[in-house]
Amino acid sequence: MPGPDRDVLLRQQLGEAKIIEHDENIHSRHQKQIDLLAKDVMYLLREIKDLQGG
């Protein structure tokens, strides 16, 4: 079962990234960036698994 459409996911992440930019707390901003990157890595790993046949 494939995940959400890549374009939709990228638009969501762009929106989240814009919100992160306004966070004045550097540690909070870094954690949010890490969380966003982790979501993207998980999405890409699922895509690789799907391409390899499951």
N, CA, C and O atoms as a Tripos MOL2 file, in Angstrom:
@<TRIPOS>MOLECULE
protein
  216   215    54     0     0
PROTEIN
NO_CHARGES

@<TRIPOS>ATOM
      1 N           0.8480   -1.1740    0.0000 N.3       1 MET1
      2 CA          0.0000    0.0000    0.0000 C.3       1 MET1
      3 C           0.8960    1.2400    0.0000 C.2       1 MET1
      4 O           1.5730    1.5040    0.9930 O.2       1 MET1
      5 N           0.9120    1.9990   -1.0880 N.am      2 PRO2
      6 CA          1.7710    3.1740   -1.1470 C.3       2 PRO2
      7 C           1.2860    4.2640   -0.2090 C.2       2 PRO2
      8 O           0.1050    4.3410    0.1290 O.2       2 PRO2
      9 N           2.2250    5.1030    0.2010 N.am      3 GLY3
     10 CA          1.9060    6.2140    1.0810 C.3       3 GLY3
     11 C           1.2500    7.3480    0.3130 C.2       3 GLY3
     12 O           0.8580    7.1820   -0.8420 O.2       3 GLY3
     13 N           1.1320    8.5070    0.9630 N.am      4 PRO4
     14 CA          0.4980    9.6460    0.2990 C.3       4 PRO4
     15 C           1.2850   10.0730   -0.9370 C.2       4 PRO4
     16 O           2.4860    9.8250   -1.0430 O.2       4 PRO4
     17 N           0.5960   10.7070   -1.8520 N.am      5 ASP5
     18 CA          1.2140   11.2140   -3.0640 C.3       5 ASP5
     19 C           2.4020   12.1090   -2.6990 C.2       5 ASP5
     20 O           2.3090   12.9380   -1.7940 O.2       5 ASP5
     21 N           3.4920   11.9350   -3.3960 N.am      6 ARG6
     22 CA          4.7330   12.6640   -3.0850 C.3       6 ARG6
     23 C           4.5380   14.1780   -3.1470 C.2       6 ARG6
     24 O           5.0680   14.8950   -2.2980 O.2       6 ARG6
     25 N           3.7910   14.6790   -4.1300 N.am      7 ASP7
     26 CA          3.5530   16.1220   -4.2350 C.3       7 ASP7
     27 C           2.8020   16.6500   -3.0190 C.2       7 ASP7
     28 O           3.1130   17.7240   -2.5040 O.2       7 ASP7
     29 N           1.8150   15.8910   -2.5670 N.am      8 VAL8
     30 CA          1.0460   16.2960   -1.3890 C.3       8 VAL8
     31 C           1.9620   16.3380   -0.1730 C.2       8 VAL8
     32 O           1.9220   17.2880    0.6090 O.2       8 VAL8
     33 N           2.7800   15.3130   -0.0160 N.am      9 LEU9
     34 CA          3.7000   15.2540    1.1160 C.3       9 LEU9
     35 C           4.6800   16.4240    1.0900 C.2       9 LEU9
     36 O           4.9360   17.0390    2.1250 O.2       9 LEU9
     37 N           5.2250   16.7320   -0.0730 N.am     10 LEU10
     38 CA          6.1770   17.8350   -0.1810 C.3      10 LEU10
     39 C           5.5210   19.1780    0.1330 C.2      10 LEU10
     40 O           6.1430   20.0370    0.7580 O.2      10 LEU10
     41 N           4.2820   19.3670   -0.2910 N.am     11 ARG11
     42 CA          3.5660   20.6130    0.0350 C.3      11 ARG11
     43 C           3.3480   20.7300    1.5390 C.2      11 ARG11
     44 O           3.4910   21.8120    2.1080 O.2      11 ARG11
     45 N           3.0030   19.6210    2.1800 N.am     12 GLN12
     46 CA          2.8120   19.6330    3.6320 C.3      12 GLN12
     47 C           4.1220   19.9740    4.3290 C.2      12 GLN12
     48 O           4.1460   20.7720    5.2670 O.2      12 GLN12
     49 N           5.2120   19.3660    3.8680 N.am     13 GLN13
     50 CA          6.5030   19.6050    4.4910 C.3      13 GLN13
     51 C           6.9660   21.0360    4.2810 C.2      13 GLN13
     52 O           7.5880   21.6170    5.1700 O.2      13 GLN13
     53 N           6.6780   21.6120    3.1300 N.am     14 LEU14
     54 CA          7.0290   23.0040    2.8820 C.3      14 LEU14
     55 C           6.2940   23.9070    3.8620 C.2      14 LEU14
     56 O           6.8760   24.8420    4.4110 O.2      14 LEU14
     57 N           5.0210   23.6240    4.0770 N.am     15 GLY15
     58 CA          4.2510   24.3900    5.0510 C.3      15 GLY15
     59 C           4.8210   24.2560    6.4530 C.2      15 GLY15
     60 O           4.9200   25.2430    7.1820 O.2      15 GLY15
     61 N           5.1970   23.0410    6.8340 N.am     16 GLU16
     62 CA          5.7910   22.8130    8.1480 C.3      16 GLU16
     63 C           7.1300   23.5360    8.2640 C.2      16 GLU16
     64 O           7.4400   24.1020    9.3120 O.2      16 GLU16
     65 N           7.9220   23.5210    7.1980 N.am     17 ALA17
     66 CA          9.2310   24.1720    7.2200 C.3      17 ALA17
     67 C           9.0850   25.6770    7.4050 C.2      17 ALA17
     68 O           9.8910   26.2920    8.1030 O.2      17 ALA17
     69 N           8.0760   26.2740    6.7950 N.am     18 LYS18
     70 CA          7.8580   27.7150    6.9470 C.3      18 LYS18
     71 C           7.5170   28.0530    8.3910 C.2      18 LYS18
     72 O           7.9540   29.0770    8.9170 O.2      18 LYS18
     73 N           6.7370   27.1900    9.0290 N.am     19 ILE19
     74 CA          6.3960   27.4000   10.4360 C.3      19 ILE19
     75 C           7.6500   27.2810   11.2970 C.2      19 ILE19
     76 O           7.8450   28.0680   12.2240 O.2      19 ILE19
     77 N           8.4920   26.3110   10.9990 N.am     20 ILE20
     78 CA          9.7190   26.0810   11.7660 C.3      20 ILE20
     79 C          10.6240   27.3060   11.7190 C.2      20 ILE20
     80 O          11.2500   27.6470   12.7230 O.2      20 ILE20
     81 N          10.7040   27.9760   10.5630 N.am     21 GLU21
     82 CA         11.5760   29.1420   10.4080 C.3      21 GLU21
     83 C          11.2440   30.2420   11.4030 C.2      21 GLU21
     84 O          12.1200   31.0290   11.7620 O.2      21 GLU21
     85 N           9.9930   30.3140   11.8570 N.am     22 HIS22
     86 CA          9.5680   31.3830   12.7520 C.3      22 HIS22
     87 C           9.8050   31.0570   14.2270 C.2      22 HIS22
     88 O           9.5480   31.8910   15.0950 O.2      22 HIS22
     89 N          10.2860   29.8640   14.5090 N.am     23 ASP23
     90 CA         10.5530   29.4670   15.8940 C.3      23 ASP23
     91 C          11.8710   30.1010   16.3370 C.2      23 ASP23
     92 O          12.9240   29.8130   15.7660 O.2      23 ASP23
     93 N          11.8150   30.9560   17.3420 N.am     24 GLU24
     94 CA         13.0140   31.6660   17.7960 C.3      24 GLU24
     95 C          13.9180   30.7900   18.6600 C.2      24 GLU24
     96 O          15.0960   31.1050   18.8270 O.2      24 GLU24
     97 N          13.3970   29.7110   19.2050 N.am     25 ASN25
     98 CA         14.1900   28.8120   20.0370 C.3      25 ASN25
     99 C          14.9740   27.8730   19.1190 C.2      25 ASN25
    100 O          14.3900   27.0140   18.4580 O.2      25 ASN25
    101 N          16.2940   28.0410   19.0810 N.am     26 ILE26
    102 CA         17.1500   27.2860   18.1570 C.3      26 ILE26
    103 C          17.0460   25.7800   18.3910 C.2      26 ILE26
    104 O          17.0410   25.0050   17.4350 O.2      26 ILE26
    105 N          16.9630   25.3640   19.6460 N.am     27 HIS27
    106 CA         16.8930   23.9310   19.9470 C.3      27 HIS27
    107 C          15.5580   23.3440   19.4760 C.2      27 HIS27
    108 O          15.5110   22.2450   18.9220 O.2      27 HIS27
    109 N          14.4990   24.0800   19.7000 N.am     28 SER28
    110 CA         13.1850   23.6430   19.2390 C.3      28 SER28
    111 C          13.1550   23.5790   17.7160 C.2      28 SER28
    112 O          12.6150   22.6360   17.1380 O.2      28 SER28
    113 N          13.7340   24.5830   17.0740 N.am     29 ARG29
    114 CA         13.7690   24.6160   15.6090 C.3      29 ARG29
    115 C          14.5490   23.4290   15.0650 C.2      29 ARG29
    116 O          14.1270   22.7900   14.1020 O.2      29 ARG29
    117 N          15.6940   23.1340   15.6880 N.am     30 HIS30
    118 CA         16.4950   21.9890   15.2380 C.3      30 HIS30
    119 C          15.7390   20.6760   15.4210 C.2      30 HIS30
    120 O          15.7790   19.8110   14.5470 O.2      30 HIS30
    121 N          15.0540   20.5230   16.5450 N.am     31 GLN31
    122 CA         14.2990   19.2920   16.7780 C.3      31 GLN31
    123 C          13.1900   19.1340   15.7490 C.2      31 GLN31
    124 O          12.9540   18.0340   15.2500 O.2      31 GLN31
    125 N          12.5120   20.2240   15.4330 N.am     32 LYS32
    126 CA         11.4460   20.1690   14.4320 C.3      32 LYS32
    127 C          12.0180   19.8230   13.0590 C.2      32 LYS32
    128 O          11.3950   19.0830   12.2980 O.2      32 LYS32
    129 N          13.2060   20.3550   12.7350 N.am     33 GLN33
    130 CA         13.8520   20.0290   11.4630 C.3      33 GLN33
    131 C          14.2220   18.5480   11.4150 C.2      33 GLN33
    132 O          14.0430   17.8900   10.3890 O.2      33 GLN33
    133 N          14.7340   18.0310   12.5220 N.am     34 ILE34
    134 CA         15.0820   16.6050   12.5980 C.3      34 ILE34
    135 C          13.8330   15.7520   12.4070 C.2      34 ILE34
    136 O          13.8570   14.7700   11.6660 O.2      34 ILE34
    137 N          12.7470   16.1260   13.0720 N.am     35 ASP35
    138 CA         11.4910   15.3770   12.9420 C.3      35 ASP35
    139 C          10.9920   15.3840   11.5010 C.2      35 ASP35
    140 O          10.5310   14.3620   10.9930 O.2      35 ASP35
    141 N          11.0830   16.5350   10.8470 N.am     36 LEU36
    142 CA         10.6410   16.6550    9.4610 C.3      36 LEU36
    143 C          11.4980   15.7890    8.5420 C.2      36 LEU36
    144 O          10.9740   15.1160    7.6550 O.2      36 LEU36
    145 N          12.8050   15.8060    8.7500 N.am     37 LEU37
    146 CA         13.7000   14.9740    7.9470 C.3      37 LEU37
    147 C          13.4520   13.4890    8.2000 C.2      37 LEU37
    148 O          13.5030   12.6830    7.2720 O.2      37 LEU37
    149 N          13.1840   13.1290    9.4500 N.am     38 ALA38
    150 CA         12.9130   11.7270    9.7770 C.3      38 ALA38
    151 C          11.6580   11.2400    9.0510 C.2      38 ALA38
    152 O          11.6240   10.1130    8.5570 O.2      38 ALA38
    153 N          10.6260   12.0900    8.9850 N.am     39 LYS39
    154 CA          9.4080   11.7220    8.2510 C.3      39 LYS39
    155 C           9.7330   11.4600    6.7870 C.2      39 LYS39
    156 O           9.2320   10.5050    6.1930 O.2      39 LYS39
    157 N          10.5760   12.3150    6.2090 N.am     40 ASP40
    158 CA         10.9270   12.1640    4.7990 C.3      40 ASP40
    159 C          11.7290   10.8900    4.5750 C.2      40 ASP40
    160 O          11.5070   10.1850    3.5900 O.2      40 ASP40
    161 N          12.6480   10.5890    5.4660 N.am     41 VAL41
    162 CA         13.4470    9.3640    5.3450 C.3      41 VAL41
    163 C          12.5390    8.1420    5.4310 C.2      41 VAL41
    164 O          12.6930    7.2020    4.6520 O.2      41 VAL41
    165 N          11.5980    8.1470    6.3650 N.am     42 MET42
    166 CA         10.6740    7.0190    6.4960 C.3      42 MET42
    167 C           9.8370    6.8530    5.2270 C.2      42 MET42
    168 O           9.6100    5.7320    4.7720 O.2      42 MET42
    169 N           9.3830    7.9660    4.6600 N.am     43 TYR43
    170 CA          8.6170    7.9040    3.4120 C.3      43 TYR43
    171 C           9.4660    7.2830    2.3080 C.2      43 TYR43
    172 O           9.0040    6.3960    1.5900 O.2      43 TYR43
    173 N          10.7050    7.7470    2.1730 N.am     44 LEU44
    174 CA         11.5820    7.2400    1.1170 C.3      44 LEU44
    175 C          11.9090    5.7650    1.3190 C.2      44 LEU44
    176 O          11.9900    5.0150    0.3460 O.2      44 LEU44
    177 N          12.0950    5.3380    2.5590 N.am     45 LEU45
    178 CA         12.3540    3.9210    2.8240 C.3      45 LEU45
    179 C          11.1530    3.0580    2.4350 C.2      45 LEU45
    180 O          11.3220    1.9670    1.8900 O.2      45 LEU45
    181 N           9.9340    3.5500    2.7160 N.am     46 ARG46
    182 CA          8.7280    2.8160    2.3010 C.3      46 ARG46
    183 C           8.6520    2.7330    0.7810 C.2      46 ARG46
    184 O           8.2900    1.6930    0.2310 O.2      46 ARG46
    185 N           8.9900    3.8210    0.1080 N.am     47 GLU47
    186 CA          8.9640    3.8240   -1.3560 C.3      47 GLU47
    187 C           9.9700    2.8170   -1.9150 C.2      47 GLU47
    188 O           9.6610    2.0960   -2.8640 O.2      47 GLU47
    189 N          11.1550    2.7630   -1.3400 N.am     48 ILE48
    190 CA         12.1750    1.8050   -1.7840 C.3      48 ILE48
    191 C          11.6710    0.3850   -1.5840 C.2      48 ILE48
    192 O          11.8040   -0.4620   -2.4670 O.2      48 ILE48
    193 N          11.0890    0.1300   -0.4120 N.am     49 LYS49
    194 CA         10.5600   -1.2040   -0.1190 C.3      49 LYS49
    195 C           9.4780   -1.5870   -1.1250 C.2      49 LYS49
    196 O           9.4480   -2.7180   -1.6080 O.2      49 LYS49
    197 N           8.5890   -0.6440   -1.4390 N.am     50 ASP50
    198 CA          7.5280   -0.9110   -2.4130 C.3      50 ASP50
    199 C           8.1090   -1.1930   -3.7940 C.2      50 ASP50
    200 O           7.6300   -2.0820   -4.4980 O.2      50 ASP50
    201 N           9.1330   -0.4460   -4.1820 N.am     51 LEU51
    202 CA          9.7530   -0.6430   -5.4950 C.3      51 LEU51
    203 C          10.4640   -1.9900   -5.5910 C.2      51 LEU51
    204 O          10.5800   -2.5710   -6.6710 O.2      51 LEU51
    205 N          10.9400   -2.4780   -4.4410 N.am     52 GLN52
    206 CA         11.6330   -3.7640   -4.4200 C.3      52 GLN52
    207 C          10.6570   -4.9340   -4.3330 C.2      52 GLN52
    208 O          11.0650   -6.0950   -4.3500 O.2      52 GLN52
    209 N           9.3940   -4.6280   -4.2420 N.am     53 GLY53
    210 CA          8.3970   -5.6910   -4.2360 C.3      53 GLY53
    211 C           7.8790   -6.0540   -2.8660 C.2      53 GLY53
    212 O           7.2750   -7.1110   -2.6800 O.2      53 GLY53
    213 N           8.1120   -5.1870   -1.9120 N.am     54 GLY54
    214 CA          7.4400   -5.4030   -0.6620 C.3      54 GLY54
    215 C           8.2090   -5.7920    0.4960 C.2      54 GLY54
    216 O           7.6470   -5.9800    1.5750 O.2      54 GLY54
@<TRIPOS>BOND
     1     1     2 1
     2     2     3 1
     3     3     4 2
     4     3     5 am
     5     5     6 1
     6     6     7 1
     7     7     8 2
     8     7     9 am
     9     9    10 1
    10    10    11 1
    11    11    12 2
    12    11    13 am
    13    13    14 1
    14    14    15 1
    15    15    16 2
    16    15    17 am
    17    17    18 1
    18    18    19 1
    19    19    20 2
    20    19    21 am
    21    21    22 1
    22    22    23 1
    23    23    24 2
    24    23    25 am
    25    25    26 1
    26    26    27 1
    27    27    28 2
    28    27    29 am
    29    29    30 1
    30    30    31 1
    31    31    32 2
    32    31    33 am
    33    33    34 1
    34    34    35 1
    35    35    36 2
    36    35    37 am
    37    37    38 1
    38    38    39 1
    39    39    40 2
    40    39    41 am
    41    41    42 1
    42    42    43 1
    43    43    44 2
    44    43    45 am
    45    45    46 1
    46    46    47 1
    47    47    48 2
    48    47    49 am
    49    49    50 1
    50    50    51 1
    51    51    52 2
    52    51    53 am
    53    53    54 1
    54    54    55 1
    55    55    56 2
    56    55    57 am
    57    57    58 1
    58    58    59 1
    59    59    60 2
    60    59    61 am
    61    61    62 1
    62    62    63 1
    63    63    64 2
    64    63    65 am
    65    65    66 1
    66    66    67 1
    67    67    68 2
    68    67    69 am
    69    69    70 1
    70    70    71 1
    71    71    72 2
    72    71    73 am
    73    73    74 1
    74    74    75 1
    75    75    76 2
    76    75    77 am
    77    77    78 1
    78    78    79 1
    79    79    80 2
    80    79    81 am
    81    81    82 1
    82    82    83 1
    83    83    84 2
    84    83    85 am
    85    85    86 1
    86    86    87 1
    87    87    88 2
    88    87    89 am
    89    89    90 1
    90    90    91 1
    91    91    92 2
    92    91    93 am
    93    93    94 1
    94    94    95 1
    95    95    96 2
    96    95    97 am
    97    97    98 1
    98    98    99 1
    99    99   100 2
   100    99   101 am
   101   101   102 1
   102   102   103 1
   103   103   104 2
   104   103   105 am
   105   105   106 1
   106   106   107 1
   107   107   108 2
   108   107   109 am
   109   109   110 1
   110   110   111 1
   111   111   112 2
   112   111   113 am
   113   113   114 1
   114   114   115 1
   115   115   116 2
   116   115   117 am
   117   117   118 1
   118   118   119 1
   119   119   120 2
   120   119   121 am
   121   121   122 1
   122   122   123 1
   123   123   124 2
   124   123   125 am
   125   125   126 1
   126   126   127 1
   127   127   128 2
   128   127   129 am
   129   129   130 1
   130   130   131 1
   131   131   132 2
   132   131   133 am
   133   133   134 1
   134   134   135 1
   135   135   136 2
   136   135   137 am
   137   137   138 1
   138   138   139 1
   139   139   140 2
   140   139   141 am
   141   141   142 1
   142   142   143 1
   143   143   144 2
   144   143   145 am
   145   145   146 1
   146   146   147 1
   147   147   148 2
   148   147   149 am
   149   149   150 1
   150   150   151 1
   151   151   152 2
   152   151   153 am
   153   153   154 1
   154   154   155 1
   155   155   156 2
   156   155   157 am
   157   157   158 1
   158   158   159 1
   159   159   160 2
   160   159   161 am
   161   161   162 1
   162   162   163 1
   163   163   164 2
   164   163   165 am
   165   165   166 1
   166   166   167 1
   167   167   168 2
   168   167   169 am
   169   169   170 1
   170   170   171 1
   171   171   172 2
   172   171   173 am
   173   173   174 1
   174   174   175 1
   175   175   176 2
   176   175   177 am
   177   177   178 1
   178   178   179 1
   179   179   180 2
   180   179   181 am
   181   181   182 1
   182   182   183 1
   183   183   184 2
   184   183   185 am
   185   185   186 1
   186   186   187 1
   187   187   188 2
   188   187   189 am
   189   189   190 1
   190   190   191 1
   191   191   192 2
   192   191   193 am
   193   193   194 1
   194   194   195 1
   195   195   196 2
   196   195   197 am
   197   197   198 1
   198   198   199 1
   199   199   200 2
   200   199   201 am
   201   201   202 1
   202   202   203 1
   203   203   204 2
   204   203   205 am
   205   205   206 1
   206   206   207 1
   207   207   208 2
   208   207   209 am
   209   209   210 1
   210   210   211 1
   211   211   212 2
   212   211   213 am
   213   213   214 1
   214   214   215 1
   215   215   216 2
@<TRIPOS>SUBSTRUCTURE
     1 MET1         2 RESIDUE 1 A MET
     2 PRO2         6 RESIDUE 1 A PRO
     3 GLY3        10 RESIDUE 1 A GLY
     4 PRO4        14 RESIDUE 1 A PRO
     5 ASP5        18 RESIDUE 1 A ASP
     6 ARG6        22 RESIDUE 1 A ARG
     7 ASP7        26 RESIDUE 1 A ASP
     8 VAL8        30 RESIDUE 1 A VAL
     9 LEU9        34 RESIDUE 1 A LEU
    10 LEU10       38 RESIDUE 1 A LEU
    11 ARG11       42 RESIDUE 1 A ARG
    12 GLN12       46 RESIDUE 1 A GLN
    13 GLN13       50 RESIDUE 1 A GLN
    14 LEU14       54 RESIDUE 1 A LEU
    15 GLY15       58 RESIDUE 1 A GLY
    16 GLU16       62 RESIDUE 1 A GLU
    17 ALA17       66 RESIDUE 1 A ALA
    18 LYS18       70 RESIDUE 1 A LYS
    19 ILE19       74 RESIDUE 1 A ILE
    20 ILE20       78 RESIDUE 1 A ILE
    21 GLU21       82 RESIDUE 1 A GLU
    22 HIS22       86 RESIDUE 1 A HIS
    23 ASP23       90 RESIDUE 1 A ASP
    24 GLU24       94 RESIDUE 1 A GLU
    25 ASN25       98 RESIDUE 1 A ASN
    26 ILE26      102 RESIDUE 1 A ILE
    27 HIS27      106 RESIDUE 1 A HIS
    28 SER28      110 RESIDUE 1 A SER
    29 ARG29      114 RESIDUE 1 A ARG
    30 HIS30      118 RESIDUE 1 A HIS
    31 GLN31      122 RESIDUE 1 A GLN
    32 LYS32      126 RESIDUE 1 A LYS
    33 GLN33      130 RESIDUE 1 A GLN
    34 ILE34      134 RESIDUE 1 A ILE
    35 ASP35      138 RESIDUE 1 A ASP
    36 LEU36      142 RESIDUE 1 A LEU
    37 LEU37      146 RESIDUE 1 A LEU
    38 ALA38      150 RESIDUE 1 A ALA
    39 LYS39      154 RESIDUE 1 A LYS
    40 ASP40      158 RESIDUE 1 A ASP
    41 VAL41      162 RESIDUE 1 A VAL
    42 MET42      166 RESIDUE 1 A MET
    43 TYR43      170 RESIDUE 1 A TYR
    44 LEU44      174 RESIDUE 1 A LEU
    45 LEU45      178 RESIDUE 1 A LEU
    46 ARG46      182 RESIDUE 1 A ARG
    47 GLU47      186 RESIDUE 1 A GLU
    48 ILE48      190 RESIDUE 1 A ILE
    49 LYS49      194 RESIDUE 1 A LYS
    50 ASP50      198 RESIDUE 1 A ASP
    51 LEU51      202 RESIDUE 1 A LEU
    52 GLN52      206 RESIDUE 1 A GLN
    53 GLY53      210 RESIDUE 1 A GLY
    54 GLY54      214 RESIDUE 1 A GLY
